[in-house]
Each structure stands twice: as structure tokens, then as C-alpha cells.
Amino acid sequence: MSQIALPLEIALPDQGGGYLVSDCNAHIHAQLQNSKTWPNGTAILIGEKLSGKTAIGRAFIRDTGGLILDDADHEDDELIFHLWNRAKEEKKPLFLTASLPVAKWGIALPDLKSRLAASLLLQIGSPDEVMIDGLLQQYFAKRGLSISQDALGYLTKRMERSYHNVELLAQKMDKIAIERKKPITLSVAKTALLEQQAGS
């Protein structure tokens, strides 16, 4: 399954896809190489918004030909159960993504509940410094921009570690840089982080 080397080599979705891999999600990347060993042939990936579930899912489909259901925690029992049976009939691995733990999906069908409980559960942890570095580089690379290494070093050690926060901070730096007509420098990074921490 493809991955993006960190922190220097950034591959964009329209150039072949992939997803960033660091210590915080390396266990997930490793499990996706061995879908034939999954209990019940099913894996459930739990992760916060913007944590890379969609990119991982795309890579899973491309590399295994398996079936996937995004946001499974928002789907009804019958749909999940139908997809489960289809995966078994077609002898394909099934990959479910969600933001909530399975216990909070509100599953009513006993058979489905027991099957999900016996499936492989994967959870994306909070982004580490390497992941934050890569996500920020990726954000600006997609826009034909770059962020200085000193700005990256400053932010990765000080910012709140959440995927959503990385996105918000990147957007704020982008806005400040446009207003100042400057590249993404340490000064821009410091201003953006101070504004974000102040809630402005």
C-alpha cells in the first residue's frame, strides 16, 4: 500500500495518491498490508476528522480491491450488514471507517454487533511532530507554496496536536501570508499560532 515519505517527499493526490505515515499511524499502515489475516476479513478504522481516513481508504481499495464504507457510524444496521454479506460472498476484505467507537454506533442487530466486536479495530492516534510537519508541507505543496523549516520546527513543538487544528492553523497562515504578501515564514507561523491560541 503506497505511502508518502516524510518529511521531504510529498506526493499529491492527483499524482498517484498515498497517505502520510509516521509513528502515530504506522501500526495501521502495517495492518493494511495483511488484510487476509483480519478476523472476519474486516477492519474498522476510528479517527478524528481530517485524520486521513479517506486517503487510507482510497489506498485500501486501490491495492486490495476490497469493499469500503466511510462514516459507518452514521449508516443504518441493514446497510452495514448487507455490505458485510457481500464481502463474504465476493471473498473480499471489508474496511469500515468512523469517527466514533463501535459501542457508540447504536447497532441494534445482535448478529451485526457481535461480528463488528470480533473485527480488527484500528485507531488513529493524535498526530506526532513528524506527522504535523508532513501535513503542513502537504497543505502548502498542494497550493504551490512552501513553508520554511524554522516555521515547521517552531509549530510542531508548540501547537495543539490534533488533525483539525493542523488544518485550521494552515488556513490561518495562508491568510496571513496573503495579507502580508510574504511566504510562510517563522514570523507568519508565530503570528498565526498566537492568533489561534487567542481564539481570534
ZIKA-V155982 format. One line per field, one symbol per residue. phi: phi as a letter, one per 40 degrees, with the letter a starting at -180 (. if undefined). psi: psi as a letter, one per 40 degrees, with the letter a starting at -180 (. if undefined). A space follows every 10 residues. Layout:
phi = ???
psi = ???
This chain:
phi = .cbbcbccbb bcdcbhghac badcbcccdc cccbcccccg gbbbbbacdg chdccccccc cccbgcbbbc fccbbcdccc cccdcccccc fbcbbbbacb cdcbcgcbcd cccccccccc bbbccccccc cddcccccdc ccbgbbbccc cccccccbcc cacccdcccc cccdcccccc fbccbdcccc ccccccccgb
psi = hiihiiedhh hideeeaiih hadeeddddd deefdeehhe fhihhhiihe eedddddddd ddedeaiihi fdeeiidddd ddddddddde fiihhhiidi ideeefhdhd dddddddeih hhhhiihadd dddddddddd ddefiihidd ddddddedih gidddddddd ddddddddde fiigiddddd dddddddee.
